[in-house]
Amino acid sequence: MRAVIQRVREASVTIDGKLCSAIGPGLMILLGVGHEDGAEDIDYLVKKIAALRIFDDEAGVMNRSVMDIGGEALVVSQFTLMASTKKGNRPSYIHAAGHETAIPLYESFCRALSAAMGRSVATGVFGADMKVALINDGPVTICIDTKNKE
């Protein structure tokens, strides 16, 4: 699994001109699911994201997690994070999981993150043409790949 985590002041997803989800201060998470991913990837990623200290404390030091600040999270599926650009200029998505694997893992990730945070997690719609808007706070953007833990 690959995740791009952005510290945001606000974020939203619009589909067909209608607001689908919106959050205030917290995390915007773009999630890519690979065909080799499973429950252990979800566990690792959820623990890492929930405890990620990327919010400022009173001294202006990034020392607080999304849970520490009572922040929200918006999770959007994004198969393009699994792109391979090794050959040519057209990305290959051979490493991205198909719908039959990706949808249950995406939904499981969202449930697990919600449980870890103790609050509902906003989502996009898997496979939809989504318009994502956000105000990146900092900017702070962190990338995590569960297959590259070192």
RAVENRA-V274012 format. One record per pair of residues at least 12 apart in sequence whose ideal C-beta (glycine too) atoms are under 10 Angstrom apart, sorted by the first residue. I is the first residue (numbers start at 1). GAP is how many residues later the second one is. D is the distance in Angstrom with one decimal. If there is no record, write none. Layout:
[[I | GAP | D] [I | GAP | D]]
This chain:
[[1 | 30 | 6.7] [1 | 31 | 6.6] [1 | 32 | 5.8] [1 | 33 | 6.5] [1 | 35 | 9.5] [1 | 36 | 4.8] [1 | 37 | 9.2] [1 | 39 | 9.9] [1 | 40 | 4.4] [1 | 41 | 7.2] [1 | 43 | 8.2] [1 | 44 | 5.6] [1 | 80 | 8.8] [1 | 81 | 9.0] [1 | 96 | 9.3] [1 | 101 | 10.0] [1 | 104 | 7.6] [1 | 105 | 9.4] [1 | 108 | 7.5] [1 | 143 | 8.2] [1 | 144 | 7.5] [1 | 145 | 4.6] [1 | 146 | 8.0] [2 | 28 | 8.5] [2 | 29 | 7.5] [2 | 30 | 4.2] [2 | 31 | 8.4] [2 | 32 | 7.5] [2 | 35 | 9.2] [2 | 39 | 9.6] [2 | 43 | 9.1] [2 | 76 | 8.7] [2 | 78 | 9.9] [2 | 79 | 4.4] [2 | 80 | 6.4] [2 | 81 | 9.7] [2 | 93 | 9.4] [2 | 94 | 9.8] [2 | 141 | 7.1] [2 | 142 | 7.1] [2 | 143 | 4.9] [2 | 144 | 7.5] [2 | 145 | 8.3] [2 | 146 | 9.0] [3 | 24 | 9.7] [3 | 26 | 5.6] [3 | 27 | 6.7] [3 | 28 | 5.3] [3 | 29 | 7.4] [3 | 38 | 9.9] [3 | 42 | 5.9] [3 | 43 | 10.0] [3 | 45 | 8.6] [3 | 46 | 6.8] [3 | 72 | 8.8] [3 | 75 | 9.2] [3 | 78 | 7.7] [3 | 106 | 8.9] [3 | 139 | 8.3] [3 | 140 | 7.2] [3 | 141 | 4.9] [3 | 142 | 8.0] [3 | 143 | 8.3] [4 | 24 | 8.3] [4 | 25 | 7.3] [4 | 26 | 4.3] [4 | 27 | 8.3] [4 | 28 | 8.4] [4 | 72 | 9.6] [4 | 74 | 7.8] [4 | 77 | 6.6] [4 | 137 | 6.5] [4 | 138 | 7.6] [4 | 139 | 5.4] [4 | 140 | 8.2] [5 | 22 | 5.6] [5 | 23 | 7.5] [5 | 24 | 5.4] [5 | 25 | 8.1] [5 | 26 | 9.5] [5 | 40 | 9.6] [5 | 43 | 9.0] [5 | 44 | 6.1] [5 | 47 | 6.7] [5 | 49 | 7.7] [5 | 61 | 9.2] [5 | 68 | 9.1] [5 | 135 | 8.4] [5 | 136 | 7.1] [5 | 137 | 4.6] [5 | 138 | 7.6] [5 | 139 | 6.8] [6 | 20 | 9.7] [6 | 21 | 6.9] [6 | 22 | 4.4] [6 | 23 | 7.8] [6 | 24 | 8.0] [6 | 48 | 9.4] [6 | 68 | 9.6] [6 | 128 | 6.5] [6 | 129 | 9.7] [6 | 130 | 5.3] [6 | 131 | 8.1] [6 | 132 | 8.6] [6 | 133 | 7.3] [6 | 134 | 6.8] [6 | 135 | 5.0] [6 | 136 | 7.9] [7 | 18 | 8.4] [7 | 19 | 7.9] [7 | 20 | 6.6] [7 | 21 | 8.2] [7 | 45 | 9.1] [7 | 47 | 5.2] [7 | 48 | 6.6] [7 | 49 | 9.4] [7 | 55 | 8.7] [7 | 59 | 8.4] [7 | 62 | 9.9] [7 | 64 | 8.7] [7 | 127 | 9.9] [7 | 129 | 7.0] [7 | 130 | 4.7] [7 | 131 | 5.6] [7 | 132 | 7.7] [7 | 133 | 3.8] [7 | 134 | 7.8] [7 | 135 | 8.3] [8 | 15 | 7.4] [8 | 16 | 8.6] [8 | 17 | 7.0] [8 | 18 | 6.4] [8 | 19 | 6.8] [8 | 20 | 4.7] [8 | 21 | 9.9] [8 | 63 | 8.9] [8 | 64 | 9.0] [8 | 65 | 9.6] [8 | 66 | 7.9] [8 | 125 | 9.8] [8 | 126 | 4.9] [8 | 127 | 6.0] [8 | 128 | 5.9] [8 | 129 | 5.6] [8 | 130 | 9.2] [8 | 131 | 9.2] [8 | 132 | 8.9] [8 | 133 | 10.0] [9 | 14 | 9.7] [9 | 15 | 7.4] [9 | 16 | 5.7] [9 | 17 | 9.0] [9 | 125 | 8.2] [9 | 126 | 4.4] [9 | 127 | 8.0] [9 | 128 | 4.8] [9 | 129 | 9.6] [10 | 12 | 7.1] [10 | 13 | 6.5] [10 | 14 | 5.6] [10 | 15 | 7.2] [10 | 16 | 8.7] [10 | 18 | 9.1] [10 | 62 | 9.2] [10 | 64 | 9.4] [10 | 123 | 8.2] [10 | 124 | 6.9] [10 | 125 | 5.4] [10 | 127 | 9.0] [11 | 12 | 5.4] [11 | 13 | 8.8] [11 | 14 | 9.6] [11 | 15 | 7.8] [11 | 16 | 8.4] [11 | 17 | 4.2] [11 | 18 | 9.4] [11 | 61 | 8.6] [11 | 62 | 9.2] [11 | 63 | 4.8] [11 | 65 | 8.8] [11 | 111 | 8.2] [11 | 121 | 7.1] [11 | 122 | 6.8] [11 | 123 | 3.9] [11 | 124 | 7.5] [11 | 125 | 8.9] [12 | 16 | 9.4] [12 | 62 | 7.6] [12 | 110 | 8.6] [12 | 112 | 9.8] [12 | 118 | 9.8] [12 | 119 | 8.6] [12 | 120 | 7.4] [12 | 121 | 5.1] [12 | 122 | 7.4] [12 | 123 | 9.9] [13 | 15 | 9.6] [13 | 61 | 6.9] [13 | 62 | 9.8] [13 | 63 | 6.2] [13 | 109 | 7.7] [13 | 110 | 7.9] [13 | 111 | 4.4] [13 | 112 | 7.7] [13 | 115 | 8.6] [13 | 117 | 5.0] [13 | 118 | 7.1] [13 | 119 | 5.6] [13 | 120 | 8.0] [13 | 121 | 9.6] [14 | 110 | 9.6] [14 | 116 | 7.1] [14 | 117 | 4.4] [14 | 118 | 8.0] [14 | 119 | 7.2] [15 | 109 | 7.6] [15 | 110 | 5.9] [15 | 113 | 5.1] [15 | 114 | 7.0] [15 | 115 | 5.6] [15 | 116 | 7.4] [16 | 112 | 8.4] [16 | 113 | 7.9] [16 | 114 | 9.7] [16 | 115 | 9.3] [17 | 114 | 8.6] [19 | 112 | 9.9] [19 | 114 | 9.8] [20 | 54 | 9.8] [20 | 56 | 9.8] [20 | 102 | 8.5] [20 | 103 | 8.2] [20 | 104 | 6.4] [20 | 105 | 6.3] [20 | 108 | 8.1] [20 | 110 | 7.3] [20 | 111 | 9.3] [20 | 112 | 9.9] [21 | 51 | 9.9] [21 | 53 | 5.9] [21 | 54 | 9.1] [21 | 55 | 8.6] [21 | 100 | 9.3] [21 | 101 | 3.9] [21 | 102 | 6.1] [21 | 103 | 6.6] [21 | 104 | 8.9] [21 | 109 | 9.4] [21 | 111 | 9.8] [22 | 50 | 9.1] [22 | 52 | 7.7] [22 | 100 | 6.9] [22 | 111 | 8.9] [23 | 48 | 8.1] [23 | 49 | 3.8] [23 | 50 | 6.9] [23 | 51 | 4.7] [23 | 97 | 10.0] [23 | 98 | 8.9] [23 | 99 | 5.2] [23 | 111 | 9.1] [24 | 46 | 9.8] [24 | 47 | 7.8] [24 | 48 | 5.9] [25 | 30 | 8.3] [25 | 41 | 8.8] [25 | 44 | 6.8] [25 | 45 | 8.6] [25 | 46 | 5.2] [25 | 47 | 7.0] [25 | 110 | 9.6] [25 | 112 | 7.2] [26 | 29 | 8.9] [26 | 40 | 5.5] [26 | 41 | 9.9] [26 | 43 | 7.8] [26 | 44 | 8.7] [26 | 45 | 3.3] [26 | 46 | 3.8] [26 | 47 | 5.4] [26 | 48 | 7.4] [26 | 91 | 9.1] [26 | 93 | 9.7] [26 | 95 | 9.5] [26 | 96 | 9.0] [26 | 111 | 9.4] [27 | 22 | 6.9] [27 | 23 | 9.4] [27 | 25 | 8.1] [27 | 27 | 8.3] [27 | 28 | 9.4] [27 | 38 | 9.5] [27 | 39 | 5.2] [27 | 44 | 6.5] [27 | 45 | 7.5] [27 | 46 | 4.6] [27 | 47 | 7.3] [27 | 48 | 8.6] [27 | 86 | 9.2] [27 | 90 | 9.3] [27 | 94 | 9.3] [27 | 110 | 10.0] [27 | 113 | 9.6] [27 | 115 | 9.4] [28 | 44 | 9.6] [28 | 45 | 7.9] [28 | 46 | 5.3] [28 | 47 | 8.5] [28 | 48 | 7.5] [28 | 94 | 9.5] [28 | 104 | 7.6] [28 | 105 | 9.6] [28 | 106 | 5.0] [28 | 107 | 9.5] [28 | 108 | 7.9] [28 | 109 | 9.8] [28 | 113 | 9.3] [29 | 16 | 9.1] [29 | 20 | 6.7] [29 | 37 | 9.9] [29 | 44 | 6.1] [29 | 45 | 6.8] [29 | 46 | 4.7] [29 | 47 | 7.1] [29 | 48 | 10.0] [29 | 49 | 9.4] [29 | 80 | 8.9] [29 | 81 | 9.4] [29 | 84 | 7.8] [29 | 92 | 8.6] [29 | 93 | 10.0] [29 | 94 | 9.7] [29 | 113 | 9.9] [29 | 115 | 9.7] [30 | 44 | 9.5] [30 | 45 | 8.1] [30 | 46 | 5.4] [30 | 47 | 8.1] [30 | 48 | 4.4] [30 | 50 | 8.8] [30 | 51 | 6.2] [30 | 94 | 9.4] [30 | 102 | 8.1] [30 | 111 | 9.9] [30 | 113 | 9.5] [31 | 14 | 8.2] [31 | 18 | 9.9] [31 | 44 | 5.8] [31 | 45 | 7.0] [31 | 46 | 5.7] [31 | 47 | 6.4] [31 | 48 | 9.4] [31 | 50 | 7.4] [31 | 71 | 9.4] [31 | 74 | 8.9] [31 | 75 | 6.3] [31 | 78 | 6.3] [31 | 79 | 8.6] [31 | 82 | 9.6] [31 | 92 | 9.8] [31 | 93 | 9.6] [32 | 45 | 7.8] [32 | 46 | 5.5] [32 | 47 | 6.0] [32 | 48 | 7.1] [32 | 49 | 2.9] [32 | 50 | 4.5] [32 | 51 | 8.4] [32 | 61 | 9.5] [32 | 63 | 8.8] [32 | 64 | 6.8] [32 | 65 | 8.8] [32 | 70 | 8.8] [32 | 74 | 9.6] [32 | 113 | 8.9] [33 | 44 | 7.3] [33 | 45 | 9.2] [33 | 46 | 7.3] [33 | 48 | 8.7] [33 | 49 | 7.4] [33 | 62 | 9.8] [33 | 63 | 7.1] [33 | 64 | 4.5] [33 | 65 | 9.5] [33 | 66 | 10.0] [33 | 68 | 7.0] [33 | 69 | 4.2] [33 | 70 | 8.6] [33 | 71 | 9.4] [33 | 72 | 4.9] [33 | 73 | 5.9] [33 | 75 | 10.0] [33 | 76 | 8.1] [33 | 93 | 9.8] [34 | 45 | 9.4] [34 | 47 | 9.1] [34 | 48 | 5.4] [34 | 60 | 9.9] [34 | 61 | 5.1] [34 | 62 | 6.5] [34 | 63 | 5.7] [34 | 67 | 8.8] [34 | 68 | 8.7] [34 | 71 | 9.2] [34 | 111 | 9.3] [34 | 112 | 8.6] [34 | 113 | 7.5] [35 | 47 | 8.7] [35 | 59 | 8.6] [35 | 60 | 6.7] [35 | 61 | 7.1] [35 | 62 | 4.4] [35 | 63 | 7.0] [35 | 66 | 6.1] [35 | 67 | 8.4] [36 | 59 | 8.0] [36 | 61 | 8.2] [36 | 65 | 9.4] [36 | 110 | 9.7] [36 | 111 | 7.6] [37 | 45 | 9.5] [37 | 58 | 9.8] [37 | 60 | 6.5] [37 | 64 | 7.7] [37 | 65 | 8.4] [37 | 68 | 5.8] [37 | 69 | 9.9] [37 | 72 | 9.4] [37 | 109 | 7.0] [37 | 110 | 8.4] [38 | 63 | 9.1] [38 | 67 | 7.4] [38 | 70 | 9.6] [38 | 108 | 9.6] [39 | 66 | 8.4] [39 | 69 | 7.3] [39 | 70 | 9.9] [39 | 73 | 9.0] [40 | 106 | 7.9] [41 | 64 | 7.8] [41 | 68 | 8.5] [41 | 104 | 9.6] [41 | 105 | 4.1] [41 | 106 | 8.0] [42 | 63 | 6.7] [42 | 64 | 9.5] [42 | 66 | 5.7] [42 | 67 | 4.9] [42 | 68 | 9.7] [42 | 69 | 9.2] [42 | 70 | 5.5] [42 | 71 | 8.7] [42 | 104 | 8.6] [43 | 65 | 10.0] [43 | 66 | 9.7] [43 | 69 | 7.3] [43 | 73 | 9.8] [43 | 103 | 9.4] [44 | 100 | 8.6] [44 | 102 | 5.3] [44 | 105 | 7.3] [45 | 64 | 6.8] [45 | 67 | 8.6] [45 | 68 | 8.3] [45 | 99 | 6.4] [45 | 100 | 9.5] [45 | 101 | 5.7] [46 | 62 | 9.6] [46 | 63 | 6.8] [46 | 64 | 9.7] [46 | 65 | 9.5] [46 | 66 | 4.6] [46 | 67 | 5.1] [46 | 68 | 9.4] [46 | 69 | 8.2] [46 | 70 | 5.2] [46 | 71 | 9.0] [47 | 65 | 9.2] [47 | 66 | 9.9] [47 | 69 | 7.2] [48 | 94 | 9.3] [48 | 96 | 6.0] [48 | 98 | 8.7] [48 | 101 | 9.2] [49 | 16 | 8.8] [49 | 17 | 7.6] [49 | 24 | 7.9] [49 | 26 | 9.5] [49 | 60 | 9.5] [49 | 63 | 10.0] [49 | 64 | 6.6] [49 | 67 | 8.1] [49 | 68 | 9.0] [49 | 93 | 8.8] [49 | 95 | 7.4] [50 | 15 | 6.5] [50 | 16 | 6.8] [50 | 17 | 5.9] [50 | 23 | 8.9] [50 | 62 | 9.3] [50 | 63 | 6.8] [50 | 65 | 9.5] [50 | 66 | 4.2] [50 | 67 | 5.9] [50 | 68 | 9.5] [51 | 14 | 5.3] [51 | 15 | 8.9] [51 | 16 | 7.7] [51 | 17 | 9.3] [51 | 65 | 8.7] [52 | 12 | 9.8] [52 | 13 | 6.0] [52 | 14 | 7.2] [52 | 15 | 9.7] [52 | 88 | 9.8] [52 | 90 | 6.6] [52 | 92 | 8.5] [53 | 12 | 5.5] [53 | 13 | 9.4] [53 | 15 | 7.9] [54 | 12 | 8.1] [54 | 15 | 10.0] [54 | 83 | 9.3] [54 | 84 | 8.1] [54 | 86 | 5.2] [54 | 87 | 9.4] [54 | 88 | 6.5] [55 | 12 | 9.7] [55 | 13 | 6.7] [55 | 14 | 4.9] [55 | 16 | 7.1] [55 | 82 | 8.5] [55 | 83 | 9.7] [55 | 85 | 8.5] [56 | 13 | 8.9] [56 | 81 | 9.3] [56 | 82 | 9.1] [56 | 84 | 9.7] [57 | 12 | 9.5] [62 | 76 | 8.7] [62 | 78 | 7.5] [65 | 52 | 9.3] [66 | 47 | 9.7] [66 | 50 | 9.8] [66 | 51 | 6.7] [66 | 53 | 9.8] [67 | 49 | 7.8] [67 | 50 | 5.7] [67 | 51 | 7.3] [67 | 52 | 8.9] [70 | 47 | 9.5] [70 | 48 | 9.6] [70 | 49 | 8.3] [71 | 46 | 8.4] [71 | 48 | 9.1] [72 | 45 | 8.4] [72 | 47 | 7.2] [72 | 48 | 8.5] [72 | 49 | 7.8] [72 | 50 | 6.7] [73 | 37 | 8.9] [73 | 40 | 6.2] [73 | 41 | 8.2] [73 | 43 | 9.7] [73 | 44 | 6.4] [73 | 46 | 8.3] [73 | 47 | 9.0] [73 | 48 | 4.8] [73 | 49 | 6.9] [73 | 50 | 9.3] [74 | 47 | 7.4] [74 | 48 | 4.3] [74 | 49 | 7.2] [74 | 50 | 7.7] [74 | 58 | 8.5] [74 | 60 | 8.2] [75 | 31 | 7.7] [75 | 32 | 9.9] [75 | 34 | 6.9] [75 | 35 | 5.3] [75 | 38 | 6.7] [75 | 39 | 9.2] [75 | 46 | 5.7] [75 | 47 | 7.3] [75 | 48 | 5.3] [75 | 49 | 7.4] [76 | 30 | 9.5] [76 | 46 | 9.2] [76 | 47 | 7.2] [76 | 48 | 4.0] [76 | 49 | 9.0] [76 | 50 | 9.2] [76 | 52 | 9.6] [76 | 54 | 6.4] [76 | 56 | 6.0] [77 | 25 | 7.0] [77 | 26 | 8.2] [77 | 28 | 9.6] [77 | 29 | 5.0] [77 | 30 | 9.5] [77 | 32 | 9.3] [77 | 33 | 9.4] [77 | 46 | 8.2] [77 | 47 | 6.4] [77 | 48 | 8.4] [77 | 49 | 4.8] [77 | 50 | 7.4] [77 | 51 | 9.0] [77 | 53 | 8.8] [78 | 18 | 9.6] [78 | 28 | 9.9] [78 | 46 | 8.8] [78 | 52 | 9.1] [78 | 54 | 9.0] [79 | 14 | 6.1] [79 | 16 | 9.5] [79 | 17 | 4.3] [79 | 18 | 7.8] [79 | 19 | 9.5] [79 | 20 | 9.5] [79 | 23 | 7.0] [79 | 27 | 9.9] [79 | 47 | 9.5] [79 | 48 | 8.7] [80 | 13 | 7.2] [80 | 16 | 8.0] [81 | 12 | 9.8] [81 | 14 | 9.7] [81 | 15 | 8.2] [81 | 62 | 8.8] [81 | 64 | 8.9] [82 | 12 | 8.4] [82 | 13 | 4.6] [82 | 14 | 3.9] [82 | 15 | 7.8] [82 | 20 | 9.4] [82 | 63 | 9.9] [83 | 12 | 8.0] [83 | 13 | 7.8] [84 | 12 | 9.5] [95 | 52 | 9.6] [99 | 27 | 7.7] [99 | 28 | 7.0] [102 | 24 | 7.4] [102 | 25 | 8.9] [103 | 23 | 5.4] [103 | 24 | 8.1] [106 | 17 | 8.4] [106 | 18 | 9.6] [106 | 20 | 5.8] [106 | 21 | 9.9] [107 | 16 | 8.6] [107 | 19 | 8.0] [109 | 12 | 9.1] [109 | 14 | 9.9] [110 | 12 | 9.1] [110 | 13 | 5.6] [110 | 16 | 10.0]]
